[in-house]
Amino acid sequence: MAQPQPTVTPQLAEPKFGFNDYAERLNGRAAMVGFLLALAIEAATGQGLLAWLGLM
């Protein structure tokens, strides 16, 4: 026998900390900007990011 499905979805408050939509969107945008900056540094200097930072 199948269990009945709920008819009402609870309205939960968006969490202020942790994994919420705004934080995930912001992290994704920051990662994209960082990746583009790494590509720009590599194109401008002719060497990789680690070499440019003096780590290699």
PQR file with spaces between the fields and no chain letter, atoms N, CA, C, O and H, PARSE charges and radii, in Angstrom:
ATOM       1  N    MET     1       0.829   -1.171    0.000 -0.4000 1.5000
ATOM       2  CA   MET     1       0.000    0.000    0.000 -0.0000 2.0000
ATOM       3  C    MET     1       0.883    1.249    0.000  0.5500 1.7000
ATOM       4  O    MET     1       1.793    1.361    0.821 -0.5500 1.4000
ATOM       5  N    ALA     2       0.627    2.173   -0.900 -0.4000 1.5000
ATOM       6  CA   ALA     2       1.437    3.376   -1.032 -0.0000 2.0000
ATOM       7  C    ALA     2       1.105    4.368    0.076  0.5500 1.7000
ATOM       8  O    ALA     2      -0.043    4.502    0.498 -0.5500 1.4000
ATOM       9  H    ALA     2      -0.112    2.082   -1.567  0.4000 1.0000
ATOM      10  N    GLN     3       2.140    5.052    0.528 -0.4000 1.5000
ATOM      11  CA   GLN     3       1.931    6.058    1.564 -0.0000 2.0000
ATOM      12  C    GLN     3       1.437    7.346    0.920  0.5500 1.7000
ATOM      13  O    GLN     3       1.845    7.677   -0.193 -0.5500 1.4000
ATOM      14  H    GLN     3       3.073    4.942    0.185  0.4000 1.0000
ATOM      15  N    PRO     4       0.567    8.072    1.603 -0.5600 1.5000
ATOM      16  CA   PRO     4       0.070    9.338    1.033  0.2800 2.0000
ATOM      17  C    PRO     4       1.175   10.395    1.004  0.5500 1.7000
ATOM      18  O    PRO     4       2.025   10.446    1.893 -0.5500 1.4000
ATOM      19  N    GLN     5       1.151   11.229   -0.021 -0.4000 1.5000
ATOM      20  CA   GLN     5       2.127   12.304   -0.159 -0.0000 2.0000
ATOM      21  C    GLN     5       1.601   13.559    0.536  0.5500 1.7000
ATOM      22  O    GLN     5       0.395   13.802    0.544 -0.5500 1.4000
ATOM      23  H    GLN     5       0.461   11.188   -0.743  0.4000 1.0000
ATOM      24  N    PRO     6       2.500   14.358    1.120 -0.5600 1.5000
ATOM      25  CA   PRO     6       2.042   15.602    1.761  0.2800 2.0000
ATOM      26  C    PRO     6       1.481   16.571    0.723  0.5500 1.7000
ATOM      27  O    PRO     6       1.918   16.597   -0.427 -0.5500 1.4000
ATOM      28  N    THR     7       0.520   17.352    1.147 -0.4000 1.5000
ATOM      29  CA   THR     7      -0.121   18.297    0.231 -0.0000 2.0000
ATOM      30  C    THR     7       0.408   19.717    0.389  0.5500 1.7000
ATOM      31  O    THR     7       0.151   20.571   -0.460 -0.5500 1.4000
ATOM      32  H    THR     7       0.164   17.332    2.082  0.4000 1.0000
ATOM      33  N    VAL     8       1.144   19.980    1.470 -0.4000 1.5000
ATOM      34  CA   VAL     8       1.658   21.324    1.725 -0.0000 2.0000
ATOM      35  C    VAL     8       3.170   21.238    1.890  0.5500 1.7000
ATOM      36  O    VAL     8       3.674   20.372    2.605 -0.5500 1.4000
ATOM      37  H    VAL     8       1.353   19.287    2.160  0.4000 1.0000
ATOM      38  N    THR     9       3.900   22.150    1.218 -0.4000 1.5000
ATOM      39  CA   THR     9       5.352   22.222    1.376 -0.0000 2.0000
ATOM      40  C    THR     9       5.667   23.219    2.477  0.5500 1.7000
ATOM      41  O    THR     9       5.163   24.341    2.447 -0.5500 1.4000
ATOM      42  H    THR     9       3.491   22.853    0.637  0.4000 1.0000
ATOM      43  N    PRO    10       6.494   22.837    3.455 -0.5600 1.5000
ATOM      44  CA   PRO    10       6.810   23.777    4.533  0.2800 2.0000
ATOM      45  C    PRO    10       7.616   24.967    4.013  0.5500 1.7000
ATOM      46  O    PRO    10       8.477   24.802    3.149 -0.5500 1.4000
ATOM      47  N    GLN    11       7.346   26.145    4.528 -0.4000 1.5000
ATOM      48  CA   GLN    11       8.062   27.362    4.157 -0.0000 2.0000
ATOM      49  C    GLN    11       9.179   27.581    5.182  0.5500 1.7000
ATOM      50  O    GLN    11       8.956   28.165    6.243 -0.5500 1.4000
ATOM      51  H    GLN    11       6.647   26.279    5.230  0.4000 1.0000
ATOM      52  N    LEU    12      10.376   27.106    4.852 -0.4000 1.5000
ATOM      53  CA   LEU    12      11.513   27.215    5.756 -0.0000 2.0000
ATOM      54  C    LEU    12      12.287   28.498    5.467  0.5500 1.7000
ATOM      55  O    LEU    12      12.395   28.922    4.316 -0.5500 1.4000
ATOM      56  H    LEU    12      10.558   26.631    3.991  0.4000 1.0000
ATOM      57  N    ALA    13      12.818   29.103    6.508 -0.4000 1.5000
ATOM      58  CA   ALA    13      13.610   30.326    6.350 -0.0000 2.0000
ATOM      59  C    ALA    13      14.967   29.971    5.750  0.5500 1.7000
ATOM      60  O    ALA    13      15.535   28.924    6.061 -0.5500 1.4000
ATOM      61  H    ALA    13      12.730   28.759    7.443  0.4000 1.0000
ATOM      62  N    GLU    14      15.482   30.845    4.893 -0.4000 1.5000
ATOM      63  CA   GLU    14      16.801   30.654    4.301 -0.0000 2.0000
ATOM      64  C    GLU    14      17.859   30.795    5.397  0.5500 1.7000
ATOM      65  O    GLU    14      17.826   31.766    6.154 -0.5500 1.4000
ATOM      66  H    GLU    14      15.021   31.696    4.641  0.4000 1.0000
ATOM      67  N    PRO    15      18.802   29.843    5.499 -0.5600 1.5000
ATOM      68  CA   PRO    15      19.807   29.935    6.559  0.2800 2.0000
ATOM      69  C    PRO    15      20.733   31.129    6.343  0.5500 1.7000
ATOM      70  O    PRO    15      21.040   31.484    5.205 -0.5500 1.4000
ATOM      71  N    LYS    16      21.171   31.743    7.427 -0.4000 1.5000
ATOM      72  CA   LYS    16      22.045   32.905    7.340 -0.0000 2.0000
ATOM      73  C    LYS    16      23.500   32.496    7.101  0.5500 1.7000
ATOM      74  O    LYS    16      24.262   33.261    6.511 -0.5500 1.4000
ATOM      75  H    LYS    16      20.921   31.455    8.352  0.4000 1.0000
ATOM      76  N    PHE    17      23.892   31.309    7.546 -0.4000 1.5000
ATOM      77  CA   PHE    17      25.254   30.816    7.404 -0.0000 2.0000
ATOM      78  C    PHE    17      25.221   29.471    6.705  0.5500 1.7000
ATOM      79  O    PHE    17      24.185   28.809    6.652 -0.5500 1.4000
ATOM      80  H    PHE    17      23.273   30.687    8.026  0.4000 1.0000
ATOM      81  N    GLY    18      26.379   29.069    6.164 -0.4000 1.5000
ATOM      82  CA   GLY    18      26.467   27.740    5.566 -0.0000 2.0000
ATOM      83  C    GLY    18      26.091   27.742    4.095  0.5500 1.7000
ATOM      84  O    GLY    18      26.222   28.753    3.405 -0.5500 1.4000
ATOM      85  H    GLY    18      27.221   29.606    6.207  0.4000 1.0000
ATOM      86  N    PHE    19      25.624   26.596    3.629 -0.4000 1.5000
ATOM      87  CA   PHE    19      25.315   26.412    2.219 -0.0000 2.0000
ATOM      88  C    PHE    19      23.939   26.978    1.901  0.5500 1.7000
ATOM      89  O    PHE    19      22.925   26.306    2.084 -0.5500 1.4000
ATOM      90  H    PHE    19      25.518   25.774    4.190  0.4000 1.0000
ATOM      91  N    ASN    20      23.911   28.206    1.427 -0.4000 1.5000
ATOM      92  CA   ASN    20      22.659   28.765    0.948 -0.0000 2.0000
ATOM      93  C    ASN    20      22.870   29.243   -0.482  0.5500 1.7000
ATOM      94  O    ASN    20      24.005   29.276   -0.958 -0.5500 1.4000
ATOM      95  H    ASN    20      24.736   28.752    1.278  0.4000 1.0000
ATOM      96  N    ASP    21      21.820   29.605   -1.160 -0.4000 1.5000
ATOM      97  CA   ASP    21      21.916   29.952   -2.584 -0.0000 2.0000
ATOM      98  C    ASP    21      22.848   31.130   -2.831  0.5500 1.7000
ATOM      99  O    ASP    21      23.636   31.107   -3.777 -0.5500 1.4000
ATOM     100  H    ASP    21      20.898   29.579   -0.774  0.4000 1.0000
ATOM     101  N    TYR    22      22.769   32.152   -1.998 -0.4000 1.5000
ATOM     102  CA   TYR    22      23.598   33.337   -2.215 -0.0000 2.0000
ATOM     103  C    TYR    22      25.083   33.013   -2.056  0.5500 1.7000
ATOM     104  O    TYR    22      25.901   33.445   -2.868 -0.5500 1.4000
ATOM     105  H    TYR    22      22.129   32.170   -1.229  0.4000 1.0000
ATOM     106  N    ALA    23      25.436   32.255   -1.016 -0.4000 1.5000
ATOM     107  CA   ALA    23      26.836   31.918   -0.774 -0.0000 2.0000
ATOM     108  C    ALA    23      27.395   31.066   -1.913  0.5500 1.7000
ATOM     109  O    ALA    23      28.530   31.279   -2.340 -0.5500 1.4000
ATOM     110  H    ALA    23      24.771   31.904   -0.356  0.4000 1.0000
ATOM     111  N    GLU    24      26.626   30.121   -2.402 -0.4000 1.5000
ATOM     112  CA   GLU    24      27.084   29.270   -3.493 -0.0000 2.0000
ATOM     113  C    GLU    24      27.257   30.072   -4.779  0.5500 1.7000
ATOM     114  O    GLU    24      28.217   29.847   -5.516 -0.5500 1.4000
ATOM     115  H    GLU    24      25.704   29.948   -2.055  0.4000 1.0000
ATOM     116  N    ARG    25      26.359   30.991   -5.057 -0.4000 1.5000
ATOM     117  CA   ARG    25      26.472   31.830   -6.249 -0.0000 2.0000
ATOM     118  C    ARG    25      27.705   32.723   -6.148  0.5500 1.7000
ATOM     119  O    ARG    25      28.438   32.878   -7.125 -0.5500 1.4000
ATOM     120  H    ARG    25      25.579   31.174   -4.458  0.4000 1.0000
ATOM     121  N    LEU    26      27.941   33.307   -4.981 -0.4000 1.5000
ATOM     122  CA   LEU    26      29.092   34.175   -4.784 -0.0000 2.0000
ATOM     123  C    LEU    26      30.398   33.390   -4.919  0.5500 1.7000
ATOM     124  O    LEU    26      31.343   33.880   -5.538 -0.5500 1.4000
ATOM     125  H    LEU    26      27.346   33.180   -4.187  0.4000 1.0000
ATOM     126  N    ASN    27      30.467   32.190   -4.356 -0.4000 1.5000
ATOM     127  CA   ASN    27      31.671   31.368   -4.472 -0.0000 2.0000
ATOM     128  C    ASN    27      31.938   30.989   -5.919  0.5500 1.7000
ATOM     129  O    ASN    27      33.087   30.987   -6.360 -0.5500 1.4000
ATOM     130  H    ASN    27      29.699   31.793   -3.853  0.4000 1.0000
ATOM     131  N    GLY    28      30.899   30.672   -6.651 -0.4000 1.5000
ATOM     132  CA   GLY    28      31.077   30.325   -8.057 -0.0000 2.0000
ATOM     133  C    GLY    28      31.601   31.484   -8.871  0.5500 1.7000
ATOM     134  O    GLY    28      32.482   31.312   -9.713 -0.5500 1.4000
ATOM     135  H    GLY    28      29.965   30.673   -6.293  0.4000 1.0000
ATOM     136  N    ARG    29      31.065   32.659   -8.626 -0.4000 1.5000
ATOM     137  CA   ARG    29      31.530   33.851   -9.356 -0.0000 2.0000
ATOM     138  C    ARG    29      32.971   34.182   -9.002  0.5500 1.7000
ATOM     139  O    ARG    29      33.749   34.549   -9.881 -0.5500 1.4000
ATOM     140  H    ARG    29      30.349   32.799   -7.942  0.4000 1.0000
ATOM     141  N    ALA    30      33.336   34.061   -7.750 -0.4000 1.5000
ATOM     142  CA   ALA    30      34.719   34.328   -7.335 -0.0000 2.0000
ATOM     143  C    ALA    30      35.674   33.328   -7.980  0.5500 1.7000
ATOM     144  O    ALA    30      36.778   33.701   -8.377 -0.5500 1.4000
ATOM     145  H    ALA    30      32.703   33.762   -7.035  0.4000 1.0000
ATOM     146  N    ALA    31      35.270   32.074   -8.089 -0.4000 1.5000
ATOM     147  CA   ALA    31      36.105   31.065   -8.725 -0.0000 2.0000
ATOM     148  C    ALA    31      36.296   31.376  -10.209  0.5500 1.7000
ATOM     149  O    ALA    31      37.393   31.206  -10.741 -0.5500 1.4000
ATOM     150  H    ALA    31      34.374   31.771   -7.766  0.4000 1.0000
ATOM     151  N    MET    32      35.241   31.829  -10.879 -0.4000 1.5000
ATOM     152  CA   MET    32      35.353   32.172  -12.301 -0.0000 2.0000
ATOM     153  C    MET    32      36.298   33.352  -12.506  0.5500 1.7000
ATOM     154  O    MET    32      37.109   33.345  -13.432 -0.5500 1.4000
ATOM     155  H    MET    32      34.349   31.967  -10.447  0.4000 1.0000
ATOM     156  N    VAL    33      36.197   34.356  -11.653 -0.4000 1.5000
ATOM     157  CA   VAL    33      37.074   35.524  -11.761 -0.0000 2.0000
ATOM     158  C    VAL    33      38.524   35.106  -11.505  0.5500 1.7000
ATOM     159  O    VAL    33      39.426   35.532  -12.227 -0.5500 1.4000
ATOM     160  H    VAL    33      35.538   34.361  -10.901  0.4000 1.0000
ATOM     161  N    GLY    34      38.752   34.283  -10.492 -0.4000 1.5000
ATOM     162  CA   GLY    34      40.106   33.809  -10.199 -0.0000 2.0000
ATOM     163  C    GLY    34      40.699   33.012  -11.337  0.5500 1.7000
ATOM     164  O    GLY    34      41.882   33.158  -11.645 -0.5500 1.4000
ATOM     165  H    GLY    34      38.020   33.938   -9.906  0.4000 1.0000
ATOM     166  N    PHE    35      39.894   32.165  -11.972 -0.4000 1.5000
ATOM     167  CA   PHE    35      40.381   31.369  -13.097 -0.0000 2.0000
ATOM     168  C    PHE    35      40.749   32.267  -14.270  0.5500 1.7000
ATOM     169  O    PHE    35      41.784   32.067  -14.907 -0.5500 1.4000
ATOM     170  H    PHE    35      38.933   32.047  -11.722  0.4000 1.0000
ATOM     171  N    LEU    36      39.899   33.263  -14.561 -0.4000 1.5000
ATOM     172  CA   LEU    36      40.205   34.185  -15.653 -0.0000 2.0000
ATOM     173  C    LEU    36      41.462   35.011  -15.360  0.5500 1.7000
ATOM     174  O    LEU    36      42.257   35.278  -16.261 -0.5500 1.4000
ATOM     175  H    LEU    36      39.058   33.425  -14.044  0.4000 1.0000
ATOM     176  N    LEU    37      41.636   35.412  -14.104 -0.4000 1.5000
ATOM     177  CA   LEU    37      42.855   36.146  -13.744 -0.0000 2.0000
ATOM     178  C    LEU    37      44.097   35.273  -13.904  0.5500 1.7000
ATOM     179  O    LEU    37      45.137   35.755  -14.353 -0.5500 1.4000
ATOM     180  H    LEU    37      40.990   35.195  -13.372  0.4000 1.0000
ATOM     181  N    ALA    38      43.999   33.998  -13.541 -0.4000 1.5000
ATOM     182  CA   ALA    38      45.135   33.088  -13.708 -0.0000 2.0000
ATOM     183  C    ALA    38      45.475   32.933  -15.187  0.5500 1.7000
ATOM     184  O    ALA    38      46.652   32.918  -15.549 -0.5500 1.4000
ATOM     185  H    ALA    38      43.155   33.606  -13.177  0.4000 1.0000
ATOM     186  N    LEU    39      44.463   32.818  -16.047 -0.4000 1.5000
ATOM     187  CA   LEU    39      44.713   32.735  -17.489 -0.0000 2.0000
ATOM     188  C    LEU    39      45.334   34.028  -18.016  0.5500 1.7000
ATOM     189  O    LEU    39      46.237   33.986  -18.851 -0.5500 1.4000
ATOM     190  H    LEU    39      43.507   32.830  -15.753  0.4000 1.0000
ATOM     191  N    ALA    40      44.857   35.168  -17.538 -0.4000 1.5000
ATOM     192  CA   ALA    40      45.394   36.453  -17.983 -0.0000 2.0000
ATOM     193  C    ALA    40      46.855   36.613  -17.560  0.5500 1.7000
ATOM     194  O    ALA    40      47.670   37.107  -18.339 -0.5500 1.4000
ATOM     195  H    ALA    40      44.123   35.202  -16.860  0.4000 1.0000
ATOM     196  N    ILE    41      47.193   36.207  -16.351 -0.4000 1.5000
ATOM     197  CA   ILE    41      48.579   36.291  -15.874 -0.0000 2.0000
ATOM     198  C    ILE    41      49.468   35.388  -16.717  0.5500 1.7000
ATOM     199  O    ILE    41      50.575   35.773  -17.092 -0.5500 1.4000
ATOM     200  H    ILE    41      46.531   35.806  -15.718  0.4000 1.0000
ATOM     201  N    GLU    42      48.983   34.194  -17.011 -0.4000 1.5000
ATOM     202  CA   GLU    42      49.768   33.271  -17.825 -0.0000 2.0000
ATOM     203  C    GLU    42      49.982   33.825  -19.230  0.5500 1.7000
ATOM     204  O    GLU    42      51.078   33.707  -19.778 -0.5500 1.4000
ATOM     205  H    GLU    42      48.083   33.881  -16.707  0.4000 1.0000
ATOM     206  N    ALA    43      48.951   34.425  -19.818 -0.4000 1.5000
ATOM     207  CA   ALA    43      49.085   34.991  -21.162 -0.0000 2.0000
ATOM     208  C    ALA    43      50.005   36.208  -21.171  0.5500 1.7000
ATOM     209  O    ALA    43      50.775   36.392  -22.114 -0.5500 1.4000
ATOM     210  H    ALA    43      48.061   34.521  -19.372  0.4000 1.0000
ATOM     211  N    ALA    44      49.936   37.032  -20.142 -0.4000 1.5000
ATOM     212  CA   ALA    44      50.728   38.258  -20.103 -0.0000 2.0000
ATOM     213  C    ALA    44      52.203   37.999  -19.806  0.5500 1.7000
ATOM     214  O    ALA    44      53.070   38.680  -20.353 -0.5500 1.4000
ATOM     215  H    ALA    44      49.310   36.882  -19.376  0.4000 1.0000
ATOM     216  N    THR    45      52.494   37.029  -18.951 -0.4000 1.5000
ATOM     217  CA   THR    45      53.880   36.804  -18.536 -0.0000 2.0000
ATOM     218  C    THR    45      54.560   35.687  -19.303  0.5500 1.7000
ATOM     219  O    THR    45      55.789   35.618  -19.326 -0.5500 1.4000
ATOM     220  H    THR    45      51.789   36.475  -18.507  0.4000 1.0000
ATOM     221  N    GLY    46      53.788   34.808  -19.934 -0.4000 1.5000
ATOM     222  CA   GLY    46      54.386   33.693  -20.662 -0.0000 2.0000
ATOM     223  C    GLY    46      54.809   32.545  -19.778  0.5500 1.7000
ATOM     224  O    GLY    46      55.442   31.600  -20.248 -0.5500 1.4000
ATOM     225  H    GLY    46      52.790   34.865  -19.915  0.4000 1.0000
ATOM     226  N    GLN    47      54.474   32.610  -18.519 -0.4000 1.5000
ATOM     227  CA   GLN    47      54.792   31.507  -17.604 -0.0000 2.0000
ATOM     228  C    GLN    47      53.563   31.197  -16.756  0.5500 1.7000
ATOM     229  O    GLN    47      52.645   32.009  -16.648 -0.5500 1.4000
ATOM     230  H    GLN    47      53.960   33.378  -18.137  0.4000 1.0000
ATOM     231  N    GLY    48      53.562   30.030  -16.168 -0.4000 1.5000
ATOM     232  CA   GLY    48      52.422   29.612  -15.368 -0.0000 2.0000
ATOM     233  C    GLY    48      52.290   30.400  -14.083  0.5500 1.7000
ATOM     234  O    GLY    48      53.203   31.123  -13.683 -0.5500 1.4000
ATOM     235  H    GLY    48      54.308   29.370  -16.256  0.4000 1.0000
ATOM     236  N    LEU    49      51.134   30.250  -13.436 -0.4000 1.5000
ATOM     237  CA   LEU    49      50.855   31.004  -12.224 -0.0000 2.0000
ATOM     238  C    LEU    49      51.829   30.654  -11.094  0.5500 1.7000
ATOM     239  O    LEU    49      52.276   31.544  -10.371 -0.5500 1.4000
ATOM     240  H    LEU    49      50.393   29.663  -13.760  0.4000 1.0000
ATOM     241  N    LEU    50      52.157   29.383  -10.938 -0.4000 1.5000
ATOM     242  CA   LEU    50      53.075   28.988   -9.868 -0.0000 2.0000
ATOM     243  C    LEU    50      54.473   29.554  -10.105  0.5500 1.7000
ATOM     244  O    LEU    50      55.143   29.962   -9.157 -0.5500 1.4000
ATOM     245  H    LEU    50      51.793   28.660  -11.526  0.4000 1.0000
ATOM     246  N    ALA    51      54.915   29.583  -11.355 -0.4000 1.5000
ATOM     247  CA   ALA    51      56.229   30.172  -11.668 -0.0000 2.0000
ATOM     248  C    ALA    51      56.193   31.678  -11.437  0.5500 1.7000
ATOM     249  O    ALA    51      57.153   32.256  -10.929 -0.5500 1.4000
ATOM     250  H    ALA    51      54.370   29.251  -12.125  0.4000 1.0000
ATOM     251  N    TRP    52      55.078   32.316  -11.812 -0.4000 1.5000
ATOM     252  CA   TRP    52      54.962   33.758  -11.611 -0.0000 2.0000
ATOM     253  C    TRP    52      55.005   34.116  -10.129  0.5500 1.7000
ATOM     254  O    TRP    52      55.542   35.158   -9.750 -0.5500 1.4000
ATOM     255  H    TRP    52      54.297   31.846  -12.225  0.4000 1.0000
ATOM     256  N    LEU    53      54.436   33.246   -9.292 -0.4000 1.5000
ATOM     257  CA   LEU    53      54.455   33.476   -7.849 -0.0000 2.0000
ATOM     258  C    LEU    53      55.781   33.086   -7.206  0.5500 1.7000
ATOM     259  O    LEU    53      55.997   33.357   -6.025 -0.5500 1.4000
ATOM     260  H    LEU    53      54.000   32.401   -9.599  0.4000 1.0000
ATOM     261  N    GLY    54      56.667   32.456   -7.966 -0.4000 1.5000
ATOM     262  CA   GLY    54      57.977   32.051   -7.446 -0.0000 2.0000
ATOM     263  C    GLY    54      57.942   30.744   -6.696  0.5500 1.7000
ATOM     264  O    GLY    54      58.839   30.468   -5.900 -0.5500 1.4000
ATOM     265  H    GLY    54      56.491   32.236   -8.926  0.4000 1.0000
ATOM     266  N    LEU    55      56.924   29.924   -6.930 -0.4000 1.5000
ATOM     267  CA   LEU    55      56.796   28.653   -6.220 -0.0000 2.0000
ATOM     268  C    LEU    55      57.424   27.495   -6.998  0.5500 1.7000
ATOM     269  O    LEU    55      57.561   26.392   -6.470 -0.5500 1.4000
ATOM     270  H    LEU    55      56.195   30.147   -7.577  0.4000 1.0000
ATOM     271  N    MET    56      57.799   27.746   -8.236 -0.4000 1.5000
ATOM     272  CA   MET    56      58.453   26.693   -9.049 -0.0000 2.0000
ATOM     273  C    MET    56      59.733   27.214   -9.619  0.5500 1.7000
ATOM     274  O    MET    56      60.432   26.492  -10.329 -0.5500 1.4000
ATOM     275  H    MET    56      57.688   28.642   -8.665  0.4000 1.0000
